[in-house]
Amino acid sequence: MDYQVGDIVKLKKPHPCGSHEWEILRVGADFRLKCTGCGHQVMLARKLVEKNTRGLKKKEEG
Ligand SMILES: [Zn+2]
């Protein structure tokens, strides 16, 4: 999966606020993600993100 800053990743487990979608703020060995529902930010290991990814919406270009 080609994760890039600004993409929206959909994870299997919902955040307590009910949203499955997270904006990618930083990529690397750990990702920083922001919940699109409530704005909460988390750090997650890349392996965990990959394991839990259901879909990826690429940042709109242009
Ligand atoms: Zn949330």
N, CA, C, O and the ligand as a Tripos MOL2 file, in Angstrom:
@<TRIPOS>MOLECULE
protein
  249   247    63     0     0
PROTEIN
NO_CHARGES

@<TRIPOS>ATOM
      1 N           0.8590   -1.1970    0.0000 N.3       1 MET1
      2 CA          0.0000    0.0000    0.0000 C.3       1 MET1
      3 C           0.8930    1.2450    0.0000 C.2       1 MET1
      4 O           1.8630    1.3270    0.7540 O.2       1 MET1
      5 N           0.5620    2.1760   -0.8270 N.am      2 ASP2
      6 CA          1.3710    3.3890   -0.9560 C.3       2 ASP2
      7 C           0.7600    4.5210   -0.1260 C.2       2 ASP2
      8 O          -0.0580    5.2990   -0.6170 O.2       2 ASP2
      9 N           1.1670    4.5910    1.1170 N.am      3 TYR3
     10 CA          0.6210    5.6100    2.0180 C.3       3 TYR3
     11 C           1.3730    6.9230    1.8370 C.2       3 TYR3
     12 O           2.6020    6.9500    1.7690 O.2       3 TYR3
     13 N           0.6210    7.9920    1.7630 N.am      4 GLN4
     14 CA          1.2560    9.2980    1.6790 C.3       4 GLN4
     15 C           0.5280   10.2780    2.5890 C.2       4 GLN4
     16 O          -0.6610   10.1370    2.8740 O.2       4 GLN4
     17 N           1.2820   11.2700    3.0320 N.am      5 VAL5
     18 CA          0.6800   12.2990    3.8690 C.3       5 VAL5
     19 C          -0.4870   12.9380    3.1210 C.2       5 VAL5
     20 O          -0.3770   13.2830    1.9450 O.2       5 VAL5
     21 N          -1.5950   13.0850    3.8230 N.am      6 GLY6
     22 CA         -2.7820   13.6890    3.2180 C.3       6 GLY6
     23 C          -3.8040   12.6640    2.7590 C.2       6 GLY6
     24 O          -4.9670   13.0030    2.5370 O.2       6 GLY6
     25 N          -3.3770   11.4010    2.6130 N.am      7 ASP7
     26 CA         -4.3270   10.3540    2.2380 C.3       7 ASP7
     27 C          -5.2550   10.0620    3.4200 C.2       7 ASP7
     28 O          -4.9360   10.3520    4.5730 O.2       7 ASP7
     29 N          -6.4060    9.4820    3.0950 N.am      8 ILE8
     30 CA         -7.3410    9.0540    4.1290 C.3       8 ILE8
     31 C          -7.3480    7.5320    4.1570 C.2       8 ILE8
     32 O          -7.6670    6.8830    3.1610 O.2       8 ILE8
     33 N          -6.9920    6.9740    5.3070 N.am      9 VAL9
     34 CA         -6.9610    5.5220    5.4280 C.3       9 VAL9
     35 C          -8.1750    5.0610    6.2350 C.2       9 VAL9
     36 O          -8.5410    5.6510    7.2510 O.2       9 VAL9
     37 N          -8.7760    3.9910    5.7420 N.am     10 LYS10
     38 CA         -9.9290    3.4240    6.4300 C.3      10 LYS10
     39 C          -9.4710    2.1880    7.1850 C.2      10 LYS10
     40 O          -8.9330    1.2560    6.5870 O.2      10 LYS10
     41 N          -9.6800    2.1740    8.5020 N.am     11 LEU11
     42 CA         -9.2280    1.0610    9.3390 C.3      11 LEU11
     43 C         -10.3960    0.1590    9.7340 C.2      11 LEU11
     44 O         -11.5570    0.5690    9.7370 O.2      11 LEU11
     45 N         -10.0450   -1.0830   10.0660 N.am     12 LYS12
     46 CA        -11.0800   -2.0650   10.4400 C.3      12 LYS12
     47 C         -11.8090   -1.6670   11.7080 C.2      12 LYS12
     48 O         -13.0330   -1.7550   11.8030 O.2      12 LYS12
     49 N         -11.0120   -1.2230   12.6920 N.am     13 LYS13
     50 CA        -11.6270   -0.8960   13.9740 C.3      13 LYS13
     51 C         -12.0530    0.5620   13.9950 C.2      13 LYS13
     52 O         -11.2560    1.4420   13.6670 O.2      13 LYS13
     53 N         -13.2720    0.8280   14.3670 N.am     14 PRO14
     54 CA        -13.6920    2.2330   14.4430 C.3      14 PRO14
     55 C         -13.1320    2.9080   15.6920 C.2      14 PRO14
     56 O         -12.9130    2.2650   16.7190 O.2      14 PRO14
     57 N         -12.9100    4.1980   15.5860 N.am     15 HIS15
     58 CA        -12.5790    5.0060   16.7590 C.3      15 HIS15
     59 C         -13.8480    5.0770   17.6210 C.2      15 HIS15
     60 O         -14.9560    4.9390   17.1010 O.2      15 HIS15
     61 N         -13.6920    5.2890   18.9270 N.am     16 PRO16
     62 CA        -14.8900    5.3930   19.7820 C.3      16 PRO16
     63 C         -15.9120    6.4130   19.2880 C.2      16 PRO16
     64 O         -17.0970    6.2930   19.5970 O.2      16 PRO16
     65 N         -15.4750    7.4100   18.5320 N.am     17 CYS17
     66 CA        -16.4200    8.4080   18.0290 C.3      17 CYS17
     67 C         -17.2340    7.8580   16.8620 C.2      17 CYS17
     68 O         -18.1840    8.5030   16.4190 O.2      17 CYS17
     69 N         -16.8760    6.6670   16.3530 N.am     18 GLY18
     70 CA        -17.6640    6.0490   15.2950 C.3      18 GLY18
     71 C         -17.0560    6.1280   13.9100 C.2      18 GLY18
     72 O         -17.5450    5.4880   12.9800 O.2      18 GLY18
     73 N         -15.9900    6.9110   13.7620 N.am     19 SER19
     74 CA        -15.3790    7.0610   12.4450 C.3      19 SER19
     75 C         -14.3330    5.9780   12.1900 C.2      19 SER19
     76 O         -13.5710    5.6130   13.0850 O.2      19 SER19
     77 N         -14.3060    5.4660   10.9530 N.am     20 HIS20
     78 CA        -13.2740    4.5100   10.5480 C.3      20 HIS20
     79 C         -12.1580    5.1930    9.7660 C.2      20 HIS20
     80 O         -11.1570    4.5600    9.4300 O.2      20 HIS20
     81 N         -12.3190    6.4450    9.4850 N.am     21 GLU21
     82 CA        -11.3980    7.0850    8.5520 C.3      21 GLU21
     83 C         -10.4270    8.0260    9.2540 C.2      21 GLU21
     84 O         -10.8110    8.8230   10.1100 O.2      21 GLU21
     85 N          -9.1650    7.9140    8.8700 N.am     22 TRP22
     86 CA         -8.0810    8.6780    9.4900 C.3      22 TRP22
     87 C          -7.2640    9.3730    8.4170 C.2      22 TRP22
     88 O          -6.9320    8.7920    7.3840 O.2      22 TRP22
     89 N          -6.9480   10.6270    8.6870 N.am     23 GLU23
     90 CA         -6.0610   11.3500    7.7790 C.3      23 GLU23
     91 C          -4.6120   11.0710    8.1830 C.2      23 GLU23
     92 O          -4.2760   11.0840    9.3670 O.2      23 GLU23
     93 N          -3.7720   10.8230    7.2040 N.am     24 ILE24
     94 CA         -2.3650   10.5520    7.4810 C.3      24 ILE24
     95 C          -1.6110   11.8770    7.5960 C.2      24 ILE24
     96 O          -1.5590   12.6740    6.6590 O.2      24 ILE24
     97 N          -1.0310   12.0810    8.7750 N.am     25 LEU25
     98 CA         -0.2680   13.3150    9.0130 C.3      25 LEU25
     99 C           1.2250   13.0890    8.8560 C.2      25 LEU25
    100 O           1.9660   14.0080    8.5040 O.2      25 LEU25
    101 N           1.6670   11.8600    9.1170 N.am     26 ARG26
    102 CA          3.0830   11.5520    9.0060 C.3      26 ARG26
    103 C           3.2410   10.0730    8.7040 C.2      26 ARG26
    104 O           2.5190    9.2420    9.2550 O.2      26 ARG26
    105 N           4.1830    9.7420    7.8290 N.am     27 VAL27
    106 CA          4.4720    8.3420    7.5320 C.3      27 VAL27
    107 C           5.9060    8.0240    7.9550 C.2      27 VAL27
    108 O           6.7310    8.9220    8.1220 O.2      27 VAL27
    109 N           6.1870    6.7310    8.1260 N.am     28 GLY28
    110 CA          7.5040    6.2910    8.5740 C.3      28 GLY28
    111 C           7.3420    4.9580    9.2650 C.2      28 GLY28
    112 O           6.3980    4.2240    8.9720 O.2      28 GLY28
    113 N           8.2330    4.6300   10.1700 N.am     29 ALA29
    114 CA          8.0920    3.3970   10.9490 C.3      29 ALA29
    115 C           6.8210    3.4710   11.7870 C.2      29 ALA29
    116 O           6.1460    2.4660   12.0120 O.2      29 ALA29
    117 N           6.5110    4.6790   12.2420 N.am     30 ASP30
    118 CA          5.2320    4.9460   12.9110 C.3      30 ASP30
    119 C           4.4850    5.9970   12.1070 C.2      30 ASP30
    120 O           5.0830    6.9190   11.5510 O.2      30 ASP30
    121 N           3.1800    5.8440   12.0590 N.am     31 PHE31
    122 CA          2.3400    6.8140   11.3720 C.3      31 PHE31
    123 C           1.6520    7.6950   12.4060 C.2      31 PHE31
    124 O           1.2940    7.2300   13.4880 O.2      31 PHE31
    125 N           1.4720    8.9550   12.0720 N.am     32 ARG32
    126 CA          0.5950    9.8020   12.8760 C.3      32 ARG32
    127 C          -0.7040    9.9590   12.0990 C.2      32 ARG32
    128 O          -0.7160   10.3710   10.9390 O.2      32 ARG32
    129 N          -1.7860    9.6200   12.7670 N.am     33 LEU33
    130 CA         -3.0960    9.6540   12.1300 C.3      33 LEU33
    131 C          -4.0300   10.5740   12.8940 C.2      33 LEU33
    132 O          -3.9630   10.6830   14.1190 O.2      33 LEU33
    133 N          -4.9020   11.2330   12.1430 N.am     34 LYS34
    134 CA         -5.9090   12.0950   12.7740 C.3      34 LYS34
    135 C          -7.2890   11.5760   12.4040 C.2      34 LYS34
    136 O          -7.6110   11.3980   11.2290 O.2      34 LYS34
    137 N          -8.0930   11.3370   13.4280 N.am     35 CYS35
    138 CA         -9.4580   10.8670   13.2050 C.3      35 CYS35
    139 C         -10.2530   11.9440   12.4660 C.2      35 CYS35
    140 O         -10.2660   13.1090   12.8630 O.2      35 CYS35
    141 N         -10.9150   11.5310   11.3830 N.am     36 THR36
    142 CA        -11.6850   12.5180   10.6190 C.3      36 THR36
    143 C         -13.0100   12.8300   11.3080 C.2      36 THR36
    144 O         -13.6940   13.7880   10.9460 O.2      36 THR36
    145 N         -13.3710   12.0130   12.3080 N.am     37 GLY37
    146 CA        -14.6230   12.2550   13.0080 C.3      37 GLY37
    147 C         -14.4800   13.2940   14.1100 C.2      37 GLY37
    148 O         -15.3010   14.2040   14.2210 O.2      37 GLY37
    149 N         -13.4300   13.1580   14.9320 N.am     38 CYS38
    150 CA        -13.3170   14.0040   16.1150 C.3      38 CYS38
    151 C         -12.0050   14.7660   16.1930 C.2      38 CYS38
    152 O         -11.8360   15.6170   17.0660 O.2      38 CYS38
    153 N         -11.0650   14.4680   15.2840 N.am     39 GLY39
    154 CA         -9.8070   15.2080   15.2750 C.3      39 GLY39
    155 C          -8.7490   14.6580   16.2090 C.2      39 GLY39
    156 O          -7.6550   15.2130   16.3060 O.2      39 GLY39
    157 N          -9.0650   13.5690   16.9000 N.am     40 HIS40
    158 CA         -8.1000   12.9490   17.8120 C.3      40 HIS40
    159 C          -6.8990   12.4200   17.0200 C.2      40 HIS40
    160 O          -7.0590   11.8510   15.9400 O.2      40 HIS40
    161 N          -5.6910   12.6170   17.5730 N.am     41 GLN41
    162 CA         -4.4920   12.1420   16.8910 C.3      41 GLN41
    163 C          -3.8660   10.9710   17.6290 C.2      41 GLN41
    164 O          -3.8370   10.9340   18.8590 O.2      41 GLN41
    165 N          -3.3610   10.0030   16.8450 N.am     42 VAL42
    166 CA         -2.6910    8.8450   17.4380 C.3      42 VAL42
    167 C          -1.4220    8.5350   16.6540 C.2      42 VAL42
    168 O          -1.2780    8.9190   15.4940 O.2      42 VAL42
    169 N          -0.4960    7.8240   17.3200 N.am     43 MET43
    170 CA          0.6600    7.2560   16.6470 C.3      43 MET43
    171 C           0.4260    5.7480   16.5510 C.2      43 MET43
    172 O           0.0570    5.1000   17.5300 O.2      43 MET43
    173 N           0.6470    5.2090   15.3640 N.am     44 LEU44
    174 CA          0.4640    3.7690   15.1620 C.3      44 LEU44
    175 C           1.6470    3.2260   14.3640 C.2      44 LEU44
    176 O           2.1060    3.8580   13.4130 O.2      44 LEU44
    177 N           2.1380    2.0470   14.7580 N.am     45 ALA45
    178 CA          3.2100    1.4110   13.9990 C.3      45 ALA45
    179 C           2.7170    1.0970   12.5890 C.2      45 ALA45
    180 O           1.5680    0.7020   12.3940 O.2      45 ALA45
    181 N           3.5900    1.2770   11.6220 N.am     46 ARG46
    182 CA          3.2130    1.0390   10.2230 C.3      46 ARG46
    183 C           2.6220   -0.3560   10.0320 C.2      46 ARG46
    184 O           1.6510   -0.5310    9.2960 O.2      46 ARG46
    185 N           3.2150   -1.3430   10.6990 N.am     47 LYS47
    186 CA          2.7100   -2.7190   10.5650 C.3      47 LYS47
    187 C           1.2490   -2.8190   10.9900 C.2      47 LYS47
    188 O           0.4470   -3.5110   10.3620 O.2      47 LYS47
    189 N           0.9210   -2.1090   12.0770 N.am     48 LEU48
    190 CA         -0.4600   -2.1460   12.5590 C.3      48 LEU48
    191 C          -1.3950   -1.4640   11.5690 C.2      48 LEU48
    192 O          -2.5010   -1.9390   11.3100 O.2      48 LEU48
    193 N          -0.9380   -0.3520   11.0260 N.am     49 VAL49
    194 CA         -1.7680    0.3460   10.0380 C.3      49 VAL49
    195 C          -2.0150   -0.5650    8.8360 C.2      49 VAL49
    196 O          -3.1400   -0.6860    8.3530 O.2      49 VAL49
    197 N          -0.9430   -1.2030    8.3640 N.am     50 GLU50
    198 CA         -1.0780   -2.0730    7.1910 C.3      50 GLU50
    199 C          -2.0290   -3.2350    7.4740 C.2      50 GLU50
    200 O          -2.8480   -3.6160    6.6370 O.2      50 GLU50
    201 N          -1.8920   -3.7830    8.6770 N.am     51 LYS51
    202 CA         -2.7060   -4.9430    9.0470 C.3      51 LYS51
    203 C          -4.1870   -4.5670    9.1360 C.2      51 LYS51
    204 O          -5.0580   -5.3890    8.8520 O.2      51 LYS51
    205 N          -4.4630   -3.3350    9.5260 N.am     52 ASN52
    206 CA         -5.8450   -2.9260    9.7830 C.3      52 ASN52
    207 C          -6.4650   -2.0930    8.6710 C.2      52 ASN52
    208 O          -7.5980   -1.6270    8.7980 O.2      52 ASN52
    209 N          -5.7350   -1.9070    7.5960 N.am     53 THR53
    210 CA         -6.2470   -1.0780    6.5070 C.3      53 THR53
    211 C          -7.3310   -1.8060    5.7160 C.2      53 THR53
    212 O          -7.1530   -2.9460    5.2860 O.2      53 THR53
    213 N          -8.4440   -1.1250    5.5380 N.am     54 ARG54
    214 CA         -9.5140   -1.6490    4.6770 C.3      54 ARG54
    215 C          -9.5580   -0.9090    3.3490 C.2      54 ARG54
    216 O         -10.0660   -1.4230    2.3520 O.2      54 ARG54
    217 N          -9.0270    0.2850    3.3500 N.am     55 GLY55
    218 CA         -9.0660    1.0570    2.1210 C.3      55 GLY55
    219 C          -8.2380    2.3110    2.2670 C.2      55 GLY55
    220 O          -7.9380    2.7600    3.3740 O.2      55 GLY55
    221 N          -7.8750    2.8700    1.1220 N.am     56 LEU56
    222 CA         -7.0550    4.0790    1.1380 C.3      56 LEU56
    223 C          -7.6080    5.0380    0.0870 C.2      56 LEU56
    224 O          -7.7390    4.6980   -1.0890 O.2      56 LEU56
    225 N          -7.9260    6.2390    0.5460 N.am     57 LYS57
    226 CA         -8.3820    7.2690   -0.3930 C.3      57 LYS57
    227 C          -7.2330    8.2170   -0.6300 C.2      57 LYS57
    228 O          -6.7700    8.8950    0.2870 O.2      57 LYS57
    229 N          -6.7780    8.2610   -1.8600 N.am     58 LYS58
    230 CA         -5.6430    9.1250   -2.1510 C.3      58 LYS58
    231 C          -6.0590   10.5830   -2.0650 C.2      58 LYS58
    232 O          -7.1760   10.9750   -2.4040 O.2      58 LYS58
    233 N          -5.0980   11.3600   -1.5940 N.am     59 LYS59
    234 CA         -5.3050   12.8080   -1.5630 C.3      59 LYS59
    235 C          -5.6360   13.2770   -2.9750 C.2      59 LYS59
    236 O          -5.0400   12.8270   -3.9530 O.2      59 LYS59
    237 N          -6.5890   14.1810   -3.0560 N.am     60 GLU60
    238 CA         -6.9310   14.7030   -4.3810 C.3      60 GLU60
    239 C          -5.7910   15.5460   -4.9120 C.2      60 GLU60
    240 O          -5.2230   16.3800   -4.2070 O.2      60 GLU60
    241 N          -5.4730   15.3100   -6.1690 N.am     61 GLU61
    242 CA         -4.3680   16.0520   -6.7620 C.3      61 GLU61
    243 C          -4.8760   17.0310   -7.7920 C.2      61 GLU61
    244 O          -5.7980   16.7460   -8.5570 O.2      61 GLU61
    245 N          -4.2670   18.1650   -7.7930 N.am     62 GLY62
    246 CA         -4.6150   19.1940   -8.7970 C.3      62 GLY62
    247 C          -5.6600   20.1060   -8.3360 C.2      62 GLY62
    248 O          -6.0520   21.0160   -9.0670 O.2      62 GLY62
    249 ZN        -12.6540    9.9070   16.5010 Zn       63 ZN63
@<TRIPOS>BOND
     1     1     2 1
     2     2     3 1
     3     3     4 2
     4     3     5 am
     5     5     6 1
     6     6     7 1
     7     7     8 2
     8     7     9 am
     9     9    10 1
    10    10    11 1
    11    11    12 2
    12    11    13 am
    13    13    14 1
    14    14    15 1
    15    15    16 2
    16    15    17 am
    17    17    18 1
    18    18    19 1
    19    19    20 2
    20    19    21 am
    21    21    22 1
    22    22    23 1
    23    23    24 2
    24    23    25 am
    25    25    26 1
    26    26    27 1
    27    27    28 2
    28    27    29 am
    29    29    30 1
    30    30    31 1
    31    31    32 2
    32    31    33 am
    33    33    34 1
    34    34    35 1
    35    35    36 2
    36    35    37 am
    37    37    38 1
    38    38    39 1
    39    39    40 2
    40    39    41 am
    41    41    42 1
    42    42    43 1
    43    43    44 2
    44    43    45 am
    45    45    46 1
    46    46    47 1
    47    47    48 2
    48    47    49 am
    49    49    50 1
    50    50    51 1
    51    51    52 2
    52    51    53 am
    53    53    54 1
    54    54    55 1
    55    55    56 2
    56    55    57 am
    57    57    58 1
    58    58    59 1
    59    59    60 2
    60    59    61 am
    61    61    62 1
    62    62    63 1
    63    63    64 2
    64    63    65 am
    65    65    66 1
    66    66    67 1
    67    67    68 2
    68    67    69 am
    69    69    70 1
    70    70    71 1
    71    71    72 2
    72    71    73 am
    73    73    74 1
    74    74    75 1
    75    75    76 2
    76    75    77 am
    77    77    78 1
    78    78    79 1
    79    79    80 2
    80    79    81 am
    81    81    82 1
    82    82    83 1
    83    83    84 2
    84    83    85 am
    85    85    86 1
    86    86    87 1
    87    87    88 2
    88    87    89 am
    89    89    90 1
    90    90    91 1
    91    91    92 2
    92    91    93 am
    93    93    94 1
    94    94    95 1
    95    95    96 2
    96    95    97 am
    97    97    98 1
    98    98    99 1
    99    99   100 2
   100    99   101 am
   101   101   102 1
   102   102   103 1
   103   103   104 2
   104   103   105 am
   105   105   106 1
   106   106   107 1
   107   107   108 2
   108   107   109 am
   109   109   110 1
   110   110   111 1
   111   111   112 2
   112   111   113 am
   113   113   114 1
   114   114   115 1
   115   115   116 2
   116   115   117 am
   117   117   118 1
   118   118   119 1
   119   119   120 2
   120   119   121 am
   121   121   122 1
   122   122   123 1
   123   123   124 2
   124   123   125 am
   125   125   126 1
   126   126   127 1
   127   127   128 2
   128   127   129 am
   129   129   130 1
   130   130   131 1
   131   131   132 2
   132   131   133 am
   133   133   134 1
   134   134   135 1
   135   135   136 2
   136   135   137 am
   137   137   138 1
   138   138   139 1
   139   139   140 2
   140   139   141 am
   141   141   142 1
   142   142   143 1
   143   143   144 2
   144   143   145 am
   145   145   146 1
   146   146   147 1
   147   147   148 2
   148   147   149 am
   149   149   150 1
   150   150   151 1
   151   151   152 2
   152   151   153 am
   153   153   154 1
   154   154   155 1
   155   155   156 2
   156   155   157 am
   157   157   158 1
   158   158   159 1
   159   159   160 2
   160   159   161 am
   161   161   162 1
   162   162   163 1
   163   163   164 2
   164   163   165 am
   165   165   166 1
   166   166   167 1
   167   167   168 2
   168   167   169 am
   169   169   170 1
   170   170   171 1
   171   171   172 2
   172   171   173 am
   173   173   174 1
   174   174   175 1
   175   175   176 2
   176   175   177 am
   177   177   178 1
   178   178   179 1
   179   179   180 2
   180   179   181 am
   181   181   182 1
   182   182   183 1
   183   183   184 2
   184   183   185 am
   185   185   186 1
   186   186   187 1
   187   187   188 2
   188   187   189 am
   189   189   190 1
   190   190   191 1
   191   191   192 2
   192   191   193 am
   193   193   194 1
   194   194   195 1
   195   195   196 2
   196   195   197 am
   197   197   198 1
   198   198   199 1
   199   199   200 2
   200   199   201 am
   201   201   202 1
   202   202   203 1
   203   203   204 2
   204   203   205 am
   205   205   206 1
   206   206   207 1
   207   207   208 2
   208   207   209 am
   209   209   210 1
   210   210   211 1
   211   211   212 2
   212   211   213 am
   213   213   214 1
   214   214   215 1
   215   215   216 2
   216   215   217 am
   217   217   218 1
   218   218   219 1
   219   219   220 2
   220   219   221 am
   221   221   222 1
   222   222   223 1
   223   223   224 2
   224   223   225 am
   225   225   226 1
   226   226   227 1
   227   227   228 2
   228   227   229 am
   229   229   230 1
   230   230   231 1
   231   231   232 2
   232   231   233 am
   233   233   234 1
   234   234   235 1
   235   235   236 2
   236   235   237 am
   237   237   238 1
   238   238   239 1
   239   239   240 2
   240   239   241 am
   241   241   242 1
   242   242   243 1
   243   243   244 2
   244   243   245 am
   245   245   246 1
   246   246   247 1
   247   247   248 2
@<TRIPOS>SUBSTRUCTURE
     1 MET1         2 RESIDUE 1 A MET
     2 ASP2         6 RESIDUE 1 A ASP
     3 TYR3        10 RESIDUE 1 A TYR
     4 GLN4        14 RESIDUE 1 A GLN
     5 VAL5        18 RESIDUE 1 A VAL
     6 GLY6        22 RESIDUE 1 A GLY
     7 ASP7        26 RESIDUE 1 A ASP
     8 ILE8        30 RESIDUE 1 A ILE
     9 VAL9        34 RESIDUE 1 A VAL
    10 LYS10       38 RESIDUE 1 A LYS
    11 LEU11       42 RESIDUE 1 A LEU
    12 LYS12       46 RESIDUE 1 A LYS
    13 LYS13       50 RESIDUE 1 A LYS
    14 PRO14       54 RESIDUE 1 A PRO
    15 HIS15       58 RESIDUE 1 A HIS
    16 PRO16       62 RESIDUE 1 A PRO
    17 CYS17       66 RESIDUE 1 A CYS
    18 GLY18       70 RESIDUE 1 A GLY
    19 SER19       74 RESIDUE 1 A SER
    20 HIS20       78 RESIDUE 1 A HIS
    21 GLU21       82 RESIDUE 1 A GLU
    22 TRP22       86 RESIDUE 1 A TRP
    23 GLU23       90 RESIDUE 1 A GLU
    24 ILE24       94 RESIDUE 1 A ILE
    25 LEU25       98 RESIDUE 1 A LEU
    26 ARG26      102 RESIDUE 1 A ARG
    27 VAL27      106 RESIDUE 1 A VAL
    28 GLY28      110 RESIDUE 1 A GLY
    29 ALA29      114 RESIDUE 1 A ALA
    30 ASP30      118 RESIDUE 1 A ASP
    31 PHE31      122 RESIDUE 1 A PHE
    32 ARG32      126 RESIDUE 1 A ARG
    33 LEU33      130 RESIDUE 1 A LEU
    34 LYS34      134 RESIDUE 1 A LYS
    35 CYS35      138 RESIDUE 1 A CYS
    36 THR36      142 RESIDUE 1 A THR
    37 GLY37      146 RESIDUE 1 A GLY
    38 CYS38      150 RESIDUE 1 A CYS
    39 GLY39      154 RESIDUE 1 A GLY
    40 HIS40      158 RESIDUE 1 A HIS
    41 GLN41      162 RESIDUE 1 A GLN
    42 VAL42      166 RESIDUE 1 A VAL
    43 MET43      170 RESIDUE 1 A MET
    44 LEU44      174 RESIDUE 1 A LEU
    45 ALA45      178 RESIDUE 1 A ALA
    46 ARG46      182 RESIDUE 1 A ARG
    47 LYS47      186 RESIDUE 1 A LYS
    48 LEU48      190 RESIDUE 1 A LEU
    49 VAL49      194 RESIDUE 1 A VAL
    50 GLU50      198 RESIDUE 1 A GLU
    51 LYS51      202 RESIDUE 1 A LYS
    52 ASN52      206 RESIDUE 1 A ASN
    53 THR53      210 RESIDUE 1 A THR
    54 ARG54      214 RESIDUE 1 A ARG
    55 GLY55      218 RESIDUE 1 A GLY
    56 LEU56      222 RESIDUE 1 A LEU
    57 LYS57      226 RESIDUE 1 A LYS
    58 LYS58      230 RESIDUE 1 A LYS
    59 LYS59      234 RESIDUE 1 A LYS
    60 GLU60      238 RESIDUE 1 A GLU
    61 GLU61      242 RESIDUE 1 A GLU
    62 GLY62      246 RESIDUE 1 A GLY
    63 ZN63       249 GROUP 0 **** ****
